[in-house]
């Protein structure tokens, strides 16, 4: 596949292909932009169908982290890493230690954290080989699981979207369709329920679904049916690229805001949402709460201030929607322009 001329490459500074057969490690580390600071982005472990799919994912995720860092006002750049493996079968301390050594070889240009397929326990293992780790448990010297702050940030984005679409600041009685009940999706369901919303959720893992239903009494649907739920808000909180030619016509919602990265399969799908009158809050802004927490941990900023900073995501979303209206742009393009003004120099 072509890399340097691909849309996903988008002027990445560095991409490192990692191989350690002794522990079964095959990974890619991507650094998109470090103008605002060292690149921070989680380590994802996923059994990609092909190496091309893994390359495309890590490049898109890394680029998204640059834009996210700029929009949530932290002194960091964008990076990401992916380990091509099944987290349920292939993970081992030895594999994580090897990954840590490769991260350390970058001399502080890339800081890792948890992502899909990894967790704070894995970060503690990686930290045995490098200091370039964030999103750690408190007992390991960190600020704890960033998932609660990610979920809180998504709630702020949903609130801004609901105000734009329905001219109300209340979620009372709103129906929200949540795709994915993992660490963030589960917590988001709780926050939505506390706010008076009615929640319909799906997940490919039955244990995630059962946990969420037991905790919050949510309704459930099969994963393929989540797009067509008669809801006010659709919150993608699983894998990316779920907003595409097939799913957009199914949506009955007026707002799309969730925690998943790279929700638009292609940029043109953001315009398609706008053409249908659907308010879209760009994913890298909506899910920025976790990065705010990890950045505070990395720089040892006041932990007590993290939640207040995460709640500012709502203001950022309002700014994006206002900019989009003023310039006649779909919201994802408006957000990109604002971010590029901040990190481009």
Buried (B, 14 or more C-beta within 10 A) or exposed (E): EEEEEEEBBEEBBBBBEBEBEEBBBBBBBBBBBBBBBBBBBBBBBBBBEEEEBBBBBBBBBBBBBBBBBBBBBBEBBBBBBBBBBEBEEBBEEBBBBBBBBBBBBBEEBBBBBBBBBBBBEBBBBBBEBBEBBBBBBEEBEBBBBBBBBBBBBBBBBBBBBBBBBBEEEEBEEBBBBBBBBBBBBBBBBBBBBEBEBBBBBBBBEEEBBEBBBEBBEBEBBEEEEBBBBEBBBBBBBBBBBBBBEEBBEBBBBBBBBBBBBBBBBEEEBBBBBBEEEBBBBBBBBBBBBBBBBBBBBBEEBEBEEBBEBBBBBBEBBBBBBEBBEEEEBBBBBBBBBBBEEBBEE
